[in-house]
Amino acid sequence: MNYRFKTINLQEDFATCCQFRRDAHVVNFGSDQGFDSKLPAYKKQIQEAIDYLPLGNCHLWADKEIIGQTEMKFTDDPKVGYVGLLYLVPEYRGNGIGELLHQHSVEVFSAANKAEIQSSVGQSNNPALSFYQKHGWKSQKPSTSSDEMTLMKYAL
């Protein structure tokens, strides 16, 4: 199988972005309640992120199929990068492919001379928390963004 990262093409793949985001929202919060109201703002936010950090906002392709997505941005702290999403479709989870997503975030933020990566994960999202911990991320509870979230940090 040939895996590669390619900057998200919103004109062609916005529906896929929404599908992946919705699934991540359900996993983190237990439902998709309130998700649809965020879609107009999401399209604008992801386009701005792509324009600003194209290598951080990518789809992971397996041959001709999109199987994952990364969403990354810089923070106000010049030493910190932020991962908004490391997503892998369910049928590809649990077999080591998630390592590609983690490694991609490390490469993007290392190239930008960041010292740390942060990401917020739902406190009930045990598979994601385990994934981050397995890859050396440390948890800080609670996240500054929500009491339902755990802030994960990875030192570069």
N, C-alpha and C positions, 0 to 999 in steps of 0.2 A: 504494500500500500504506500502510495506517495502522499506525504503530508506537507502542506505549505501554508504559510500565513500570507494573506492578501488584504490590503486596506479595504475596509467596507465600502461598497458601492451602494449608496442609499437609493439611487434611482432604480437599481435592479433588485436590491435585497432588503429594502426596508421592512417588508412583511416578515422576512426571516428574523430580522433584528427584534421585531415586536414579539414574535413567537418565542424566541429565546428569553427575552426580558420578562414576558408573562410567566413562563415556566419558572424562572429564577425567583420571581415575586411570590408565586404560589409556594415554592419550597421554603422561602424565608419567612413568609407571613401566614401560611396556611390557606390562603384563598387569593383570588384575583380581584377581590373587592377594592374598588377605587383605582384599579389599574388603568382602565380606559380613559379616565379623566386626565391622566398624565401623558397620554400619547402625543398630543400636539406639542407640548413642551419638550418631550423626549426627542422628537425628530429634530428640533432646533438645537438641543443640547448635543446630540450625537454628531450633527453636522459640524458644529463648532469644534468639538473634540477632534474630529477627523481632520479638519483644516489645521488645527494647532499641533496635533501629535498623530500624524497619519500611521506611523508604525505601531502605535499603541492601540489603535482602534481597528481591529482586523477580524476577519473570519478565518477560521482554521478549516482548510479544505482537505478532504481525503479523496484523492483523485478528482472526480467531478462533483463531489457532494460537500456541502457546507455542514460541518459537524461541530463547530465550536465558534466562540466569539470572545474577543477581549475588548474591554473598554478601559482606557487609562487617561489620566490627566496629571498635570503638574498642580501642586498646591501653592498656597501663599508662602509656605516655608521653602526656601530655595534648596533645602537638603532632602525634601520628601516628595516622592511620587505617590499617586493614589490609584489603586485598581478598583474601578467601579463594578467590573464584571469579569470573571473567568468562567466561561460557560462551555459545557460539553454536553451534547445530546445524550439522553439516558442510555441508549444502546452502546455507547462508546465508553461509558464510565466504568471504573473498576479494573481496567486492564493496562494501566500505565500511560495512557495517552494524555492524561491530565498533566503529566510532567512537562509536556510540550508547552502548555499554557503557562505554567509556572516559570519555566525557563525563558519563555518569550518576555514575560514581564521583567525578569531579572536583566535580560539583555537590553531592553528598551531603556530602563532607568539607569543601568550602569553606563550606557552610552551617553546619557544626559548628566552624568556625574552626580547622581543622587546618592545619598548615604543610607536611605531607608525607603521602604515601600510600606504603605498602609492600605488596609481594606476592611470594610465593615461586613460582618457575616451575621445572619440571624442566629440568635442564641439557641434556637431549637433545630437549626440545620446541622445536625451532628455529622453527616457525611462531609460537608464542606469544612467544618471545624477540624475534623480529623485530617482531611486533605492538607489544609494549611499547616497544621501542627507537624504532620509527617514531613513536610518540606522545610521545616525550621522556622516557621512563623511563630511568634509569641502573642498570647492574648492579653488584652487590657480590657477589663470590664468596668462599667459598660462603655459602649461607644459614645462619642460626643454627639453623634447624630440621632440616636434613639435608644431608649432603655431596652428595646427588643433586640438590639444589635450588640455584637462584640467587636471591638476594634482589634484587628490583627496587625502585627508589625513584623517586618522582615528587614534585618540589617544587611546592607550590601557591603 
